[in-house]
Amino acid sequence: MDYVTRVHAGHDAGLQRAFDAPTAFGMPAIQLGASEARLLELLVKLTGARRIVEIGTLAGYSALRMARAMPEGGRLWTLESEPAHAEVARANIEAAGLSACIEVLVGPALVTLDRLVEHGPFDLVFLDADKSGYASYGRWAQAHLRPGGLLVADNAYLFGRLLADEPTAREVRAFHEETALRFDSVCVPTPDGLVVGIRR
């Protein structure tokens, strides 16, 4: 497993810095794994996505992966609710030389998303934030992605609690069901599930 990760999804210094940042700065170690992030990067490259919204920045690792795959002139907006995390991400993005094409926005995602509408429609929306907001974020993506645009969401299995009788699980199940109705979609069986949907 480590061997194929190194071969197919290895890191240069900029990616490694962002990948290691949660441990270095006492942040939750909840970013994408290297292979999932590489898949996200390839999806950006395959689709030629130029306008990307990421909900959940953490240390900026997945934002860096996606931004490196965007065509020239592409723009990525990444939303983070924790100011301290946003500062770490900005430093990692600057160190990787990608500050010109990635903007880190701080605040509650649903408030920040309203400010991004004027930049749409978008080519890709990536969700990796508070699971209690997934259905709302999915609805926003459906409204603001172009036809043929991609919705990608991590932690689709909700850490094994997806079928629990509790509010967050109900929210994530609503996200699954609404996505299946509005997108051509699949849940890829990564360690915690990765939904990929094409807007109809």
Sequence and secondary structure as in RCSB ss.txt:
>XXXX:A:sequence
MDYVTRVHAGHDAGLQRAFDAPTAFGMPAIQLGASEARLLELLVKLTGARRIVEIGTLAGYSALRMARAMPEGGR
LWTLESEPAHAEVARANIEAAGLSACIEVLVGPALVTLDRLVEHGPFDLVFLDADKSGYASYGRWAQAHLRPGGL
LVADNAYLFGRLLADEPTAREVRAFHEETALRFDSVCVPTPDGLVVGIRR
>XXXX:A:secstr
 HHHHHHHH   HHHHHHHHHHHHTT    S  HHHHHHHHHHHHHHT  EEEEE  TTSHHHHHHHHHS TT E
EEEEES HHHHHHHHHHHHHTT TTTEEEEES HHHHHHHHGGG SEEEEEE S GGGHHHHHHHHHHHEEEEEE
EEEE TTGGGTTTSSSHHHHHHHHHHHHHHHHEEEEEE STT EEEEEE 
